[in-house]
Amino acid sequence: MVFIFSLLTNQTIIMENISAAFIRSIVKKRLPDSHKGTYGHALLIAGNLGKMGAAVIAAKACVRSGVGLVTVNIPFMERTTIQISVPEAMLNFRENFIENIQSYSSIGIGPGIGKNSLEKKVLKEIIKCSDKPIVLDADALNIIADAKKILNKIPANSIITPHPKEFDRLFGNHTCTEERKKTAIKMAELLDLVIVLKGHQTFVTDGINNFLNTTGNSGLAKGGSGDALTGFIAGLLAQQYSGINAASAGVYIHGLAADITLQNQTMESMIITDVIENFGEAFQQIKKI
């Protein structure tokens, strides 16, 4: 357990390190008589012209989470990208959206979608209509930063995953990580959200429970890492993990897979698709504890 005393507020922030034992205690067991419907259906709204890699990465990570079904929402003209790269995923198309989003167990939105008028419309409709938690990242957060009233409409127990610059766009400029952590705790409680403040020792809070991640390395400091995290967390949410547990398990397993990747790669050479391929080994290590 970590205690941080703030000279500015005269308050002590209590943060707990995410441990392998804790993650093992919350990872759900697969039932022998289960089927794909048992493990939920995740919808990912990701990708756009020139940014379909984000959709591929998010979808690959999501299908490795244990989720039963994955559907990826993309522009129609980009359909072959997902069908070839992630044959396990189904598709629906941005131009025909919105369909019945209540049929999905969880929704992840943001990686590579851009900030065009259609994407803004889709995001606002998702937030308006969803009765389940949403994972919001990347361009979804940038759209919200330009229209901050949307923050108050996000469904309870949803998860936002900003890096420091995205966090500051949402909540104002900060001079250091510790200031951001204090704001994250305050805003998570106020908005009834889970905030994943990405960075060295990623910080996870729901305003009451505060966690520091203990896995990962600077090989993750590359494009695509956040897309994978979004997809993976959305997959966990679809399996009925709580928001705080999905976020905590997501960052821990994502980081652990990156650490495992160093067995065959270096921090310079590793790429996020290497990391996704090691999610299985990460699950195995957790189960052995």
N, C-alpha and C positions, 0 to 999 in steps of 0.2 A: 504494500500500500504506500502511496506517495502523497505527501502533504506539501502544498504550496501556499505560502503566506503572501498575501497581497498587501503591499504598503499603501496602495491607493485606496483600497476599500476596507482594510483592517479585517479581512475575511480569510479563512483558511479553506482552500479547495482540496477535497479529498479525492484522489484518483487511485484506482486499482489497476494493476498490471493485468492484462489478459494473459492467462496461463493456459498451457495445454490441457491441464486437468479440468479447468473451467469449460473449455470448448468441448472436451470429451463429454462432459456432463450435459451439455445442451444439444449436441448433435443427435438427431433423431435416428432411431434404428429402422432398418428396412424390414417390413413384415413379410414372412414367407408366402402368405396368401394374398399379397397385394397386387395391384395392377396399375397401369399408367394413370388412371383417374385418381388413385390414392394420393398421388404426389403433386397434383395441381397443374395448372396451365398458366404459364407466364407469357405475357405480351410485352415485346420490346419494340419501342418506337425509336428507330435509330437510322442513321445514314442519310445521305443525299448525294447529289451529283458531286463527284470528286472526293467524297468522304464515306464511301461504302465500306472501307476497311474498318471503321468504327462499328458498323452494324455486324460485320463478320466476327470481329473480336468479341463483342458483347454476346452474340448468339453462341459462339463456341464456348465461352465461359459459362453461360447459362445452362447449356445442355450437360455440362460437367458437374452441375450442382446437385444432381439427383432429382430434378424436377421431372414430372411426367410428360409434359408437352410444352413446346415453345413455338410461338408464332411471332414473326418479325414483320413489323409494318415499315414498308419502304416505298419509294417512288416506283411506279409500275415499270418504267424504262430500265430499272436496275434489278429486275427480278432474277435474272440468271446468275447474278453475283452470289446471292444467298443460296440458290438451289444447287449450285455447283460446290460452293465452299462449305456449306453446312447442310447436307442433305437431310439431317434429322429434324430440321426446323420447317415449319409451315410458313406461308406468306399471306399477308393481306396488304392492301395498297393505300398509300397516303391519299390519293385522289378520291377514293371512294369512302374514306373515313368520315364520319364516325359510325361504326357498327355497334352492336350490343356489347359494350365493354363490361357489363356485369357478368358475362359468361367467363371472364378470366379471373384467376385466383390472385394474380398480382400484375402490376404494370411497372415497367422501367422505361423512362423516357429521357432523351437528351443527347446521347453520343452521336455527334456528327450530323444532327438534323438541320443545322443552320438556324437563321432567324428570319426566314421569309414569312410572308403573311399567312400562308397555309399552315406552316408549323406553329405559328403563334395561335392560330385558330384551334388547331388540334390540341395543343397544350391546355388552353383555357377550357375546352370542352371536356378533356379528360379530368381536369381538376373539378369541374362543375358536376360531372356525372358519376364519378367513381365513388363507391361506398367502401372501397378497400384501400389500404396503404399503397403509396406510390414511391418508387425510387426515382429521384430527380437529380440529374447530373449535367455537366457541360452546358450545351446550348439551352437546355431547359432552364438552368439557373440564370443564364445571361438574359433570357427573355424576361424572367421574373424580376431581375435586377432593374430592368427598364420600366417595370410596372409593379412596384413593390406591394400594391394592394392585394395582389394575387397570393402573397405569402399567407395571409389570414384565411384563405379559402382552401388551402391544401388539406386533404383528409388527415384526421388524427392518426398518429403512429407512422406517418410517412417518413421517409429517409431522404435527406439531402446530403450530397457528397462533394462539397466544394474543396478545391485547393485554395491556398491563401488569397490569391487575387480574386477568385470568384466569391470567396467569403466576404472580402472587403467591399466588393460591388453590392452585395446584398445588405451588409450591416454597417458599412462605414469603414473608413481607414483605421488601421491599427499599426502600432509601431513594432510589435513583437508577437511571438507565438503565444506567450502567456496571456496577453491581453485578449487575443482571439479566443482562447479557451474560456476565459471568464464570460465573454460575450456569448459564446456558444452555449454555455450552461444556462444563461439567462434567457436566450431566445428559444432554446429547445423547450424549456418549461413554459414560456409564454405562448408559444405557437403549437404546443403539443406535438413536437416533431422529434425525431432522432437526427442528430447532426454528426456527420463523419467529416472531421476536419483533417484532410489528407496532408501528409508530410512525414518527416522523420518522427517515428513513434506516433502514428496516426491516432487522433483523439476522438473518442466516441462518447456521446452524451445524450441522454433523454431529459436532462435538466435535474435529474435526481441521482442516477447512476452515471459515474464518470470513469471511463476506461482508457488506458494507454496501451496501444498495441506493442507487442514485444517481438514480432517477426518482421522479415523483409530486409531489403538492402538497397543500395543506391542504383542497382541495376534496374530497378523499377522506375527510375527517374527518366522515363522515355514515353513518347506518344503511345497511346493504346492501353496503358496500365489502368487508367481510370475507367475506360470502356469495359474492360474485363471485370473490374470490381462491380460496376453497375449491373452487368448481366448476371454475375454470380449471386449478388445479394437479392436481385429480383427472383432468381430461382429458389433461393431459400425462403423468401416471403411466400412464394406460391405453395410451399410445403407447410405452411401454417406456423412458421417461426414468428415470434414476436418481433417487433421492429428493432428493439435493442439487441436481441439475440441474433437476428439475421445480420445486423451490422457488425456486431462483435465477431461472430464466426466468419463472416465474409472477409473482414480485414485480416484476421489471423491466418486463415487458410490461404488466402491470396499471398500474404507475405511468406508463409511457410513454404509454399510452392516455389516462390522466388529463391528462397534459401536453398532448397533442394536442387534447383536449377544450377547452382554454382558447382555442383559435382561434375558437371559436364561443360559448363560455360563460365565465362568471367562476367564481372559486373559490366564490363565494356561491351561484350559480345552478346549477352543474353537479350532476347526479344520476348515480347509478351506472349506470343504463341508458344514459345518454349515453356513459359511458366504455366500456361493453361494445360499443356501436356503433362505437367507434374501435379495437377490437382489430385489425381488418384493416389499418388504416393503420399501426398499431404494427408489425405483422409486415412490412409493406412497407418501412418505414424501416430496420428491422434488416437486411433482405435487400439494401438498397442500399449498405450500408457496404463 
